[in-house]
């Protein structure tokens, strides 16, 4: 098999297992999209710096080798993206301008209801807004990383200043490990400002009852917007378009926009998922995969 028809797959075992079991998933669609290619399963850990010749696809790892792209789930199955980076804020969809006027309104509303039911257990979440900001914290609370407008700790203090009448109820990410220094910093903020407190509750319950969401770039903000709540983002992300974005809008404008329910959310979801992502359950997935790979210069016909 020629080098230009060899694709090394540094992908999770569960994707390979589902494909071998005959389940239709993104790997099944990739295989069907490249019938004249040799697809080779590799150890996922090698994807950090692919050692093999030919082309390569990694999973949630920054592509470092030549002719390497990243496969990443677009938040919910069966939606995926294939990108030259693992950084969601640098995805093509993050730079695109949503073409919402062209979205079919009826199917978009039905899709929105299905997404709500998937996340909240009902097509029309029961919302009981209260006077508090829900802040799902992520990791590295004391660091200001390049894709962020400020550190998470600074975000807490700025939000307290921006919303002097509202309480902040924050949660810690269940898969993050927080240092003693980080926990001490949170305790110091809580001691100085009683309006800030850490809580343990389901994100969906907090979304239902909060005024709006503030975070760096947590997918919880996307869930909140799907429910009809506003969101303020302090970091770059691919679903920023209808939210208030501090990096994009500035602080005051981001809070002014982010407190409001997102307009045209049904149309946006259709555009974001159905038009801008690969839907592995639809027959168009194979053509979408070939189009994306060809756009990256891969020899795909």
C-alpha positions in Angstrom: 0.0 0.0 0.0 1.4 3.4 -1.0 2.4 5.8 1.6 -0.3 8.3 0.4 -3.1 5.7 1.1 -2.0 4.7 4.6 -3.8 6.1 7.6 -2.5 5.4 11.1 -5.3 5.5 13.7 -4.2 6.5 17.2 -7.7 6.2 18.6 -9.3 4.9 21.8 -9.9 1.2 22.2 -13.7 1.6 22.6 -14.0 3.2 19.1 -12.1 0.3 17.5 -14.2 -2.2 19.5 -17.5 -0.7 18.4 -16.3 -0.7 14.8 -15.3 -4.4 15.0 -18.6 -5.2 16.6 -20.4 -3.9 13.5 -21.7 -0.7 15.2 -22.0 2.4 13.1 -19.7 5.0 14.6 -17.2 7.6 13.3 -14.6 4.9 12.6 -17.1 3.0 10.5 -17.8 6.1 8.5 -14.1 6.9 8.2 -13.4 3.4 6.8 -16.3 3.7 4.3 -15.1 7.1 3.3 -11.6 5.8 2.4 -12.3 2.5 0.7 -9.0 2.5 -1.1 -6.9 3.4 1.9 -5.2 1.1 4.4 -6.3 1.9 7.9 -4.0 0.7 10.7 -4.8 0.6 14.4 -2.0 2.0 16.5 -1.4 2.4 20.2 -3.2 5.6 21.2 -0.3 6.7 23.4 1.9 7.0 20.3 -0.3 9.7 18.9 1.5 12.3 20.9 4.2 12.1 18.3 3.2 9.7 15.6 6.3 7.5 14.8 4.9 5.8 11.6 4.9 7.0 8.1 1.8 8.0 6.1 -1.1 10.0 7.4 -2.3 9.9 11.0 -5.4 10.7 13.0 -5.2 11.3 16.8 -7.9 11.6 19.4 -7.9 14.7 21.6 -4.2 15.1 21.2 -2.5 18.1 19.6 -1.3 16.9 16.1 2.5 17.2 16.2 3.6 15.0 13.3 3.3 15.8 9.6 0.1 15.0 7.9 -1.6 14.5 11.2 -5.2 15.6 12.2 -7.2 15.4 15.4 -10.5 13.6 15.8 -12.6 15.1 18.6 -16.2 14.5 19.6 -18.4 17.6 19.2 -19.7 17.4 22.7 -22.5 14.8 22.0 -22.6 11.6 20.1 -22.8 11.1 17.1 -21.2 14.5 16.2 -17.5 14.7 15.5 -14.9 17.1 14.1 -11.6 16.5 12.3 -9.3 19.4 12.8 -5.6 20.3 12.4 -5.6 21.2 16.2 -7.0 19.8 19.4 -7.8 23.3 20.7 -11.6 23.9 20.3 -11.1 27.7 20.3 -9.0 27.3 17.1 -11.5 25.0 15.3 -12.9 26.2 11.9 -16.4 26.5 13.4 -15.1 28.9 16.1 -14.0 31.4 13.3 -17.1 30.8 11.1 -20.1 33.2 11.1 -23.3 31.3 11.7 -25.6 31.4 8.7 -28.8 31.1 10.7 -31.2 32.6 8.1 -30.7 29.6 5.9 -31.6 27.1 8.7 -34.9 25.3 8.2 -37.0 26.5 11.3 -39.2 23.4 11.8 -36.4 20.8 11.8 -34.3 23.1 13.9 -36.9 23.5 16.6 -37.4 19.7 16.7 -33.6 19.2 16.9 -33.5 21.7 19.8 -36.2 19.9 21.7 -34.4 16.6 21.2 -31.2 18.1 22.6 -33.1 19.5 25.6 -34.7 16.1 26.3 -31.3 14.4 26.0 -29.7 16.7 28.5 -32.5 17.6 30.9 -34.9 14.6 30.5 -37.6 16.7 29.0 -38.0 18.7 25.8 -38.9 21.9 27.7 -36.8 22.1 30.9 -38.7 23.4 33.9 -36.8 26.6 34.7 -37.1 28.4 38.0 -34.7 31.3 37.8 -33.2 32.6 41.0 -30.8 35.4 41.8 -27.5 33.6 41.6 -24.8 33.0 39.0 -23.8 29.4 38.3 -20.1 29.1 37.8 -18.8 25.7 36.8 -15.1 25.8 37.6 -12.6 23.8 35.5 -8.9 23.3 36.2 -5.7 25.3 36.9 -7.6 27.9 39.0 -4.5 30.1 39.6 -3.1 30.1 36.0 -3.9 32.5 33.2 -3.5 30.4 30.1 -3.1 31.7 26.6 -6.7 31.0 25.5 -8.2 32.7 28.6 -8.8 36.4 29.3 -7.7 35.9 32.9 -7.2 33.1 35.4 -10.3 31.3 36.9 -9.5 32.9 40.3 -9.5 36.4 38.7 -12.8 35.5 36.9 -14.4 34.9 40.3 -13.4 38.2 41.6 -14.3 40.1 38.5 -17.8 38.4 38.4 -18.4 39.4 42.0 -17.6 43.0 41.1 -19.7 42.9 37.9 -22.7 41.4 39.7 -22.8 43.1 43.1 -26.4 42.0 43.8 -26.0 38.3 42.9 -24.6 35.3 44.7 -22.1 33.0 42.9 -22.6 29.3 43.3 -19.6 27.5 42.0 -18.8 23.8 41.4 -15.6 22.0 41.1 -15.0 19.7 38.1 -15.4 16.1 39.1 -12.4 14.9 37.0 -10.0 17.7 38.1 -7.5 17.4 40.9 -7.2 20.6 42.9 -4.1 21.6 44.8 -4.0 22.7 48.4 -3.1 26.2 47.1 -6.1 26.3 44.8 -8.5 25.2 47.6 -6.9 27.8 50.0 -7.5 30.5 47.4 -11.1 29.6 47.0 -11.6 29.5 50.8 -10.0 33.0 51.0 -12.5 34.4 48.4 -15.4 32.8 50.2 -14.3 34.2 53.6 -13.9 37.7 52.1 -17.1 37.6 50.1 -20.1 35.6 51.5 -21.8 35.9 48.1 -19.3 33.3 46.7 -19.7 29.7 47.8 -18.9 26.2 46.5 -21.8 23.9 46.2 -22.3 20.2 45.4 -25.3 19.8 43.0 -26.1 18.5 39.6 -25.2 20.9 36.8 -28.6 20.4 35.2 -30.3 21.4 38.5 -28.2 24.5 38.9 -28.8 25.4 35.2 -32.6 25.2 35.8 -32.5 27.6 38.7 -29.6 30.0 38.0 -29.9 33.5 36.5 -27.2 32.7 34.0 -23.8 30.9 33.7 -20.3 32.3 34.0 -17.3 30.2 33.2 -14.1 30.0 31.2 -15.2 27.6 28.4 -17.0 24.8 30.1 -19.5 22.7 28.0 -21.9 23.4 30.9 -22.4 26.9 29.3 -23.5 25.2 26.1 -26.0 23.1 28.1 -27.3 26.3 29.8 -27.9 27.9 26.4 -29.7 24.9 25.2 -32.0 25.3 28.2 -32.5 28.9 27.3 -30.1 30.5 29.8 -27.5 33.1 29.0 -23.8 32.5 29.4 -20.6 34.6 29.8 -17.4 33.0 28.7 -14.0 34.1 29.9 -12.0 31.9 27.4 -12.1 31.0 23.8 -14.2 28.1 22.7 -16.0 26.9 19.5 -19.6 27.6 20.7 -19.0 31.3 21.7 -21.2 32.9 19.0 -24.4 33.4 21.0 -22.8 33.8 24.4 -21.2 36.9 25.9 -17.5 36.4 25.3 -14.9 38.5 27.4 -12.1 37.8 24.9 -14.3 38.8 21.9 -16.6 41.5 23.4 -14.8 42.9 26.4 -16.0 42.6 30.0 -19.0 45.0 30.1 -20.4 44.0 26.7 -19.9 40.3 27.5 -21.9 40.5 30.7 -24.6 42.6 29.0 -25.0 40.0 26.4 -24.5 36.9 28.5 -27.2 37.7 31.0 -29.8 37.5 28.2 -31.3 34.2 26.8 -29.5 33.4 23.6 -31.5 34.4 20.5 -32.1 31.9 17.7 -30.7 29.0 19.7 -32.6 26.4 17.8 -31.2 27.6 14.5 -27.7 27.9 16.0 -27.8 24.3 17.3 -28.8 23.1 13.8 -26.0 25.1 12.2 -23.4 24.1 14.9 -24.1 20.3 14.9 -25.9 19.4 11.7 -24.1 21.7 9.3 -20.7 22.2 10.9 -20.0 18.8 12.4 -19.8 15.3 11.1 -22.9 13.3 12.1 -21.7 9.7 12.1 -25.3 8.4 12.0 -26.1 10.1 8.7 -25.1 8.8 5.2 -23.7 12.2 4.4 -20.9 11.5 6.9 -18.7 9.8 4.4 -18.8 12.7 2.0 -18.2 15.2 4.8 -15.1 13.3 5.9 -13.7 13.2 2.4 -14.4 17.0 2.0 -12.7 17.8 5.3 -9.6 15.7 4.5 -9.3 17.0 1.0 -9.5 20.6 2.4 -6.4 19.7 4.5 -4.5 18.6 1.4 -4.9 14.9 1.9 -5.1 12.8 -1.4 -8.8 12.0 -1.2 -10.9 11.7 -4.3 
